[in-house]
Amino acid sequence: MSNFPSLAPTSRSYDPGDWPVRTFKANDGTEVRFLYGDTRSDSKLQLSYENIPDLTAEAFVQHYYEQKGTYRTFALPAETTVAKGWQGTGTFFNAGVRRQYRYAEPPKVTGVRPGRSSVSINLIGVIVG
């Protein structure tokens, strides 16, 4: 099984997710919230790779196939190239030893010109047991 392709993204967007909270509202509008865990979940990581060789774009799609689409989770390497250019810690996007990712949807591949493509990838952070 291959690792997530080691290539720095052209751009990235990160949503850190939230803690599992359930909110209940009474008929008079009062609100009660319960915290159901001690770890944030449902983080989102969107990655864009612009104008890359078609073979590299194919590696992202191949990785998606190997994960059985949105089914399997995978870890990003500890010092991942996903964080390249990020001025904070290199492990920021892994945020915890139990954090892995899964695909939210298939990678989107757009042909730019012969031999070159752009790829966009949406990942969801998952807490594993």
Backbone as a printed PyTorch tensor [residue, N CA C, xyz], in Angstrom:
tensor([[[  0.8410,  -1.1680,   0.0000],
         [  0.0000,   0.0000,   0.0000],
         [  0.8910,   1.2370,   0.0000]],

        [[  0.6030,   2.1610,  -0.8530],
         [  1.4490,   3.3480,  -0.9720],
         [  1.0630,   4.4100,   0.0500]],

        [[  2.0050,   5.2910,   0.3060],
         [  1.7540,   6.4320,   1.1750],
         [  1.1230,   7.5530,   0.3760]],

        [[  0.5460,   8.5160,   1.0730],
         [  0.0140,   9.7020,   0.4170],
         [  1.1650,  10.3600,  -0.3370]],

        [[  0.9630,  10.7450,  -1.6080],
         [  2.0620,  11.3080,  -2.4030],
         [  2.7740,  12.4550,  -1.6950]],

        [[  4.0970,  12.4160,  -1.7630],
         [  4.9380,  13.3900,  -1.0900],
         [  5.2090,  14.5630,  -2.0200]],

        [[  4.3140,  15.5200,  -2.0010],
         [  4.4300,  16.7000,  -2.8450],
         [  3.8300,  17.8740,  -2.0860]],

        [[  4.5120,  18.9860,  -2.0700],
         [  3.9900,  20.1750,  -1.3870],
         [  2.8140,  20.7350,  -2.1810]],

        [[  1.7120,  21.0390,  -1.5170],
         [  0.5630,  21.5920,  -2.2400],
         [  0.8070,  23.0380,  -2.6610]],

        [[  0.1270,  23.4340,  -3.7220],
         [  0.1750,  24.8160,  -4.1530],
         [ -0.5840,  25.6850,  -3.1560]],

        [[ -1.7040,  25.1500,  -2.6590],
         [ -2.4640,  25.8470,  -1.6210],
         [ -3.1710,  24.8200,  -0.7530]],

        [[ -3.5380,  25.2490,   0.4500],
         [ -4.2520,  24.3640,   1.3660],
         [ -5.2030,  25.2020,   2.2060]],

        [[ -6.2490,  24.5480,   2.6670],
         [ -7.2170,  25.1610,   3.5670],
         [ -7.4740,  24.1610,   4.6820]],

        [[ -7.4510,  24.6300,   5.9290],
         [ -7.6040,  23.7250,   7.0630],
         [ -8.6870,  24.2360,   7.9970]],

        [[ -9.6230,  23.3800,   8.3410],
         [-10.6650,  23.6480,   9.3350],
         [-10.3970,  22.6820,  10.4820]],

        [[-10.0680,  23.1670,  11.6920],
         [ -9.6670,  22.2670,  12.7720],
         [-10.7780,  21.4200,  13.3770]],

        [[-12.0120,  21.6060,  12.9640],
         [-13.1020,  20.8150,  13.5270],
         [-13.5260,  21.3440,  14.8820]],

        [[-14.3030,  20.5510,  15.6030],
         [-14.8350,  20.9790,  16.8880],
         [-14.9670,  19.7740,  17.8030]],

        [[-15.2090,  20.0460,  19.0750],
         [-15.4280,  18.9780,  20.0400],
         [-16.8510,  18.4520,  19.8790]],

        [[-17.0680,  17.1760,  20.1990],
         [-18.4210,  16.6180,  20.0670],
         [-19.3510,  17.1780,  21.1480]],

        [[-20.2280,  18.0640,  20.7330],
         [-21.1610,  18.7290,  21.6460],
         [-22.5840,  18.4630,  21.1480]],

        [[-23.4780,  18.1670,  22.0700],
         [-24.8980,  18.0360,  21.7480],
         [-25.6250,  19.1580,  22.4690]],

        [[-26.4910,  19.8320,  21.7370],
         [-27.2460,  20.9460,  22.2830],
         [-28.7230,  20.5750,  22.3310]],

        [[-29.3390,  20.8670,  23.4520],
         [-30.7670,  20.6230,  23.6250],
         [-31.4290,  21.9440,  23.9940]],

        [[-32.5470,  22.2700,  23.3150],
         [-33.2780,  23.4990,  23.5900],
         [-34.6610,  23.1450,  24.1120]],

        [[-35.0370,  23.8320,  25.1770],
         [-36.3780,  23.6630,  25.7300],
         [-37.3480,  24.5560,  24.9620]],

        [[-38.6220,  24.3390,  25.1700],
         [-39.6460,  25.1460,  24.4940],
         [-39.5250,  26.6270,  24.8280]],

        [[-39.0080,  26.9450,  26.0240],
         [-38.8830,  28.3560,  26.3940],
         [-37.5820,  28.9750,  25.8890]],

        [[-36.7620,  28.1990,  25.1530],
         [-35.5380,  28.7250,  24.5500],
         [-34.2730,  28.4930,  25.3540]],

        [[-34.4190,  27.9840,  26.5840],
         [-33.1980,  27.7010,  27.3400],
         [-32.4100,  26.5930,  26.6630]],

        [[-31.1220,  26.6590,  26.8310],
         [-30.2420,  25.7390,  26.1180],
         [-29.3150,  25.0230,  27.0960]],

        [[-29.1340,  23.7230,  26.8550],
         [-28.2040,  22.9180,  27.6340],
         [-27.2700,  22.2260,  26.6450]],

        [[-25.9570,  22.2590,  26.9270],
         [-24.9800,  21.6220,  26.0520],
         [-24.2150,  20.5680,  26.8360]],

        [[-23.9740,  19.4350,  26.1810],
         [-23.2010,  18.3480,  26.7740],
         [-21.9810,  18.0920,  25.9100]],

        [[-20.8220,  17.9960,  26.5450],
         [-19.5770,  17.6740,  25.8550],
         [-19.4000,  16.1600,  25.9160]],

        [[-19.3120,  15.4990,  24.7500],
         [-19.2540,  14.0440,  24.6660],
         [-17.8670,  13.4960,  24.3670]],

        [[-16.8400,  14.2740,  24.5690],
         [-15.4930,  13.7690,  24.3230],
         [-14.4620,  14.8250,  24.6480]],

        [[-13.1950,  14.4140,  24.5910],
         [-12.1170,  15.3440,  24.9280],
         [-11.2120,  15.6530,  23.7390]],

        [[-11.6640,  15.2690,  22.5350],
         [-10.8350,  15.4450,  21.3480],
         [-11.6600,  16.0610,  20.2220]],

        [[-11.0670,  17.0560,  19.5620],
         [-11.7240,  17.6350,  18.3850],
         [-11.8720,  16.5680,  17.3050]],

        [[-12.9180,  16.6720,  16.5160],
         [-13.1090,  15.7390,  15.4030],
         [-13.6420,  16.4970,  14.1910]],

        [[-13.7220,  15.7890,  13.0930],
         [-14.2490,  16.3330,  11.8310],
         [-13.4450,  17.5090,  11.2940]],

        [[-12.1140,  17.4690,  11.4640],
         [-11.3020,  18.5010,  10.8250],
         [-11.3410,  18.2670,   9.3160]],

        [[-11.0910,  19.3240,   8.5750],
         [-11.1160,  19.2360,   7.1160],
         [ -9.8260,  19.8350,   6.5680]],

        [[ -9.2350,  19.1410,   5.6110],
         [ -8.0090,  19.5910,   4.9720],
         [ -8.2230,  19.5480,   3.4680]],

        [[ -8.1790,  20.7150,   2.8480],
         [ -8.3460,  20.8160,   1.4000],
         [ -6.9920,  21.1720,   0.7910]],

        [[ -6.5760,  20.3860,  -0.1940],
         [ -5.2680,  20.5610,  -0.8170],
         [ -5.4320,  20.7690,  -2.3150]],

        [[ -4.6520,  21.6900,  -2.8640],
         [ -4.6350,  21.9250,  -4.3100],
         [ -3.2140,  21.7850,  -4.8210]],

        [[ -3.0750,  21.0870,  -5.9130],
         [ -1.7870,  20.8920,  -6.5810],
         [ -1.9610,  21.3850,  -8.0110]],

        [[ -1.3780,  22.5100,  -8.3240],
         [ -1.5750,  23.1510,  -9.6210],
         [ -0.4430,  22.8320, -10.5910]],

        [[ -0.8290,  22.5280, -11.8270],
         [  0.1310,  22.4080, -12.9260],
         [  1.2250,  21.3820, -12.6280]],

        [[  0.8090,  20.1810, -12.2290],
         [  1.7640,  19.1090, -11.9130],
         [  1.7820,  18.0980, -13.0620]],

        [[  2.8340,  17.2900, -13.1730],
         [  2.8720,  16.2780, -14.2300],
         [  1.7030,  15.2840, -14.0850]],

        [[  1.2060,  14.8070, -15.2150],
         [  0.0890,  13.8640, -15.2000],
         [  0.3810,  12.6120, -14.3750]],

        [[  1.6320,  12.1280, -14.4090],
         [  1.9770,  10.9440, -13.6170],
         [  1.8410,  11.2000, -12.1180]],

        [[  2.1550,  12.4090, -11.6920],
         [  1.9830,  12.7630, -10.2830],
         [  0.5050,  12.8530,  -9.9410]],

        [[ -0.2940,  13.4320, -10.8200],
         [ -1.7430,  13.4960, -10.6140],
         [ -2.3200,  12.0860, -10.5110]],

        [[ -1.8080,  11.1980, -11.3390],
         [ -2.2560,   9.8010, -11.3150],
         [ -1.9250,   9.1410,  -9.9770]],

        [[ -0.8190,   9.5160,  -9.3380],
         [ -0.4470,   8.9420,  -8.0430],
         [ -1.4790,   9.2780,  -6.9720]],

        [[ -2.0630,  10.4800,  -7.0280],
         [ -3.1080,  10.8450,  -6.0740],
         [ -4.3550,   9.9810,  -6.2890]],

        [[ -4.7260,   9.7760,  -7.5280],
         [ -5.8950,   8.9430,  -7.8220],
         [ -5.6180,   7.4960,  -7.4160]],

        [[ -4.4130,   7.0140,  -7.6680],
         [ -4.0410,   5.6510,  -7.2780],
         [ -4.1180,   5.4800,  -5.7610]],

        [[ -3.6550,   6.4770,  -5.0140],
         [ -3.7420,   6.4170,  -3.5540],
         [ -5.2060,   6.3490,  -3.1140]],

        [[ -6.0570,   7.1210,  -3.7570],
         [ -7.4950,   7.0900,  -3.4640],
         [ -8.0580,   5.6820,  -3.6900]],

        [[ -7.6810,   5.0530,  -4.8020],
         [ -8.1370,   3.6780,  -5.0950],
         [ -7.6680,   2.7150,  -4.0080]],

        [[ -6.4170,   2.8530,  -3.5860],
         [ -5.8600,   1.9430,  -2.5810],
         [ -6.5370,   2.0970,  -1.2210]],

        [[ -7.1100,   3.2680,  -0.9650],
         [ -7.8350,   3.4870,   0.2880],
         [ -9.2970,   3.0400,   0.1740]],

        [[ -9.6440,   2.4280,  -0.9490],
         [-11.0350,   2.0360,  -1.2270],
         [-11.9420,   3.2650,  -1.1620]],

        [[-11.4840,   4.3350,  -1.8070],
         [-12.2590,   5.5690,  -1.8580],
         [-12.2920,   6.2560,  -0.5070]],

        [[-13.4870,   6.4970,  -0.0070],
         [-13.6560,   7.2030,   1.2600],
         [-13.6600,   6.2500,   2.4560]],

        [[-13.4020,   4.9550,   2.2380],
         [-13.5400,   3.9490,   3.2860],
         [-12.3860,   3.9260,   4.2900]],

        [[-11.1580,   3.7330,   3.8200],
         [-10.0170,   3.5610,   4.7250],
         [ -9.4440,   4.8980,   5.1820]],

        [[ -8.8710,   4.8570,   6.3770],
         [ -8.1510,   6.0330,   6.8710],
         [ -6.6580,   5.8230,   6.6520]],

        [[ -5.9220,   6.9150,   6.6580],
         [ -4.4720,   6.8450,   6.4850],
         [ -3.8350,   7.9920,   7.2530]],

        [[ -2.6060,   7.7810,   7.6590],
         [ -1.8570,   8.8110,   8.3780],
         [ -1.0150,   9.6030,   7.3920]],

        [[ -0.9220,  10.8760,   7.6190],
         [  0.0390,  11.6850,   6.8750],
         [  1.3750,  11.5130,   7.5730]],

        [[  2.4890,  11.5000,   6.8520],
         [  3.7990,  11.3650,   7.5080],
         [  3.9820,  12.4490,   8.5700]],

        [[  4.7470,  12.1400,   9.6130],
         [  4.9250,  13.0660,  10.7420],
         [  5.3570,  14.4540,  10.2840]],

        [[  6.3660,  14.5330,   9.4720],
         [  6.8040,  15.8230,   8.9210],
         [  6.3870,  15.8510,   7.4590]],

        [[  5.1100,  15.9760,   7.2450],
         [  4.5430,  15.8490,   5.9110],
         [  4.8510,  17.0460,   5.0080]],

        [[  4.9460,  16.7800,   3.7370],
         [  5.1150,  17.8620,   2.7660],
         [  3.8290,  18.6610,   2.6310]],

        [[  2.7270,  18.1500,   3.1630],
         [  1.4750,  18.9020,   3.1650],
         [  1.6680,  20.2150,   3.9110]],

        [[  2.5580,  20.2250,   4.9040],
         [  2.8110,  21.4150,   5.7110],
         [  3.8980,  22.3190,   5.1310]],

        [[  4.4720,  21.9550,   3.9990],
         [  5.5660,  22.7530,   3.4350],
         [  5.0950,  24.1940,   3.2020]],

        [[  5.8750,  25.1260,   3.6880],
         [  5.5210,  26.5370,   3.5840],
         [  4.7850,  27.0470,   4.8110]],

        [[  4.2790,  26.1560,   5.6280],
         [  3.6100,  26.5090,   6.8790],
         [  4.6770,  26.9340,   7.8780]],

        [[  4.5270,  28.0630,   8.5120],
         [  5.5410,  28.5780,   9.4300],
         [  5.3840,  28.0540,  10.8520]],

        [[  4.2840,  27.3470,  11.1210],
         [  4.0920,  26.7410,  12.4350],
         [  4.7920,  25.3960,  12.4960]],

        [[  4.4070,  24.5480,  13.4290],
         [  5.0290,  23.2350,  13.5580],
         [  4.6380,  22.3430,  12.3920]],

        [[  5.5340,  21.4780,  11.9970],
         [  5.2910,  20.5720,  10.8770],
         [  4.2620,  19.5060,  11.1830]],

        [[  3.9850,  19.2870,  12.4740],
         [  3.0120,  18.2550,  12.8510],
         [  1.6190,  18.8420,  13.0900]],

        [[  1.4320,  20.1220,  12.8210],
         [  0.1680,  20.7900,  13.0920],
         [ -1.0310,  20.0780,  12.4760]],

        [[ -0.9170,  19.6390,  11.2540],
         [ -2.0570,  19.0310,  10.5500],
         [ -2.3400,  17.6120,  11.0270]],

        [[ -1.4140,  17.0140,  11.7610],
         [ -1.6580,  15.6910,  12.3340],
         [ -2.2660,  15.7910,  13.7280]],

        [[ -2.0650,  16.8930,  14.4210],
         [ -2.6880,  17.2540,  15.7030],
         [ -3.1430,  16.0890,  16.5650]],

        [[ -2.2510,  15.2530,  16.9610],
         [ -2.5830,  14.1610,  17.8730],
         [ -2.2250,  12.8120,  17.2780]],

        [[ -1.8550,  11.8900,  18.1380],
         [ -1.3770,  10.5950,  17.6550],
         [ -2.5020,   9.7260,  17.1000]],

        [[ -3.7390,  10.0130,  17.4610],
         [ -4.8610,   9.1960,  16.9790],
         [ -5.5370,   9.8140,  15.7570]],

        [[ -4.9750,  10.8760,  15.2150],
         [ -5.5910,  11.5540,  14.0770],
         [ -5.1170,  10.9380,  12.7760]],

        [[ -6.0580,  10.5420,  11.9550],
         [ -5.7770,  10.1040,  10.5980],
         [ -6.7480,  10.8210,   9.6770]],

        [[ -6.6050,  10.5880,   8.4020],
         [ -7.4810,  11.2250,   7.4280],
         [ -8.1220,  10.1700,   6.5460]],

        [[ -9.2310,  10.5590,   5.9540],
         [ -9.8630,   9.7650,   4.9050],
         [-10.3200,  10.7480,   3.8360]],

        [[-10.5240,  10.2280,   2.6440],
         [-10.9940,  11.0820,   1.5640],
         [-12.4580,  11.4430,   1.8040]],

        [[-12.8080,  12.6920,   1.6160],
         [-14.2030,  13.1260,   1.7020],
         [-14.9180,  12.8400,   0.3850]],

        [[-14.1570,  12.7840,  -0.6940],
         [-14.6820,  12.5620,  -2.0440],
         [-13.5010,  12.2090,  -2.9420]],

        [[-13.7730,  11.7590,  -4.1470],
         [-12.6590,  11.4480,  -5.0460],
         [-11.8370,  12.6970,  -5.3950]],

        [[-10.5390,  12.5280,  -5.6460],
         [ -9.7330,  13.6650,  -6.1090],
         [-10.2910,  14.1960,  -7.4280]],

        [[-10.2230,  15.4910,  -7.6040],
         [-10.6670,  16.1240,  -8.8480],
         [ -9.4270,  16.4580,  -9.6680]],

        [[ -9.3670,  15.9130, -10.8760],
         [ -8.2260,  16.1280, -11.7640],
         [ -8.6890,  16.9550, -12.9590]],

        [[ -7.9880,  18.0580, -13.2150],
         [ -8.3150,  18.9350, -14.3360],
         [ -7.0910,  19.0540, -15.2320]],

        [[ -7.2640,  18.7480, -16.5150],
         [ -6.1620,  18.8960, -17.4610],
         [ -5.8730,  20.3680, -17.7080]],

        [[ -4.6000,  20.7350, -17.6120],
         [ -4.1870,  22.1210, -17.8190],
         [ -3.6790,  22.3020, -19.2480]],

        [[ -2.8370,  21.3800, -19.6590],
         [ -2.3020,  21.3370, -21.0210],
         [ -1.7420,  19.9310, -21.1880]],

        [[ -1.3030,  19.5330, -22.3640],
         [ -0.7870,  18.1760, -22.5290],
         [  0.3340,  17.8620, -21.5410]],

        [[  0.1400,  16.7940, -20.7790],
         [  1.1500,  16.3530, -19.8300],
         [  1.0850,  17.0170, -18.4630]],

        [[  0.1880,  17.9910, -18.2740],
         [  0.0860,  18.7270, -17.0110],
         [ -1.3700,  18.7450, -16.5430]],

        [[ -1.5440,  18.6110, -15.2230],
         [ -2.8800,  18.6200, -14.6300],
         [ -2.8580,  19.3700, -13.3090]],

        [[ -4.0440,  19.6920, -12.8250],
         [ -4.2220,  20.2320, -11.4790],
         [ -5.1240,  19.2710, -10.7280]],

        [[ -4.8470,  19.0860,  -9.4360],
         [ -5.6000,  18.1400,  -8.6150],
         [ -6.0680,  18.8550,  -7.3560]],

        [[ -7.3260,  18.6400,  -6.9950],
         [ -7.8230,  19.1340,  -5.7070],
         [ -8.3070,  17.9450,  -4.8900]],

        [[ -7.9640,  17.9680,  -3.6000],
         [ -8.2380,  16.8470,  -2.7010],
         [ -8.8780,  17.3830,  -1.4320]],

        [[ -9.9540,  16.7320,  -0.9980],
         [-10.6280,  17.0750,   0.2480],
         [-10.5370,  15.8940,   1.2060]],

        [[ -9.9400,  16.1430,   2.3760],
         [ -9.7570,  15.1030,   3.3860],
         [-10.5320,  15.4650,   4.6450]],

        [[-10.9570,  14.4400,   5.3750],
         [-11.6330,  14.6140,   6.6570],
         [-10.7720,  13.9570,   7.7310]],

        [[-10.5280,  14.6900,   8.8170],
         [ -9.7800,  14.1380,   9.9390],
         [-10.6410,  13.1850,  10.7490]],

        [[-10.0810,  12.0310,  11.0750],
         [-10.7950,  10.9920,  11.7920],
         [ -9.9910,  10.6020,  13.0240]],

        [[-10.6560,  10.4260,  14.1540],
         [ -9.9950,   9.9480,  15.3650],
         [-10.1140,   8.4320,  15.3480]],

        [[ -8.9840,   7.7570,  15.4270],
         [ -8.9900,   6.2760,  15.3820],
         [ -8.6910,   5.7250,  16.7630]],

        [[ -9.2240,   4.5310,  17.0220],
         [ -9.0880,   3.8990,  18.3430],
         [ -7.8040,   3.3060,  18.6140]]])
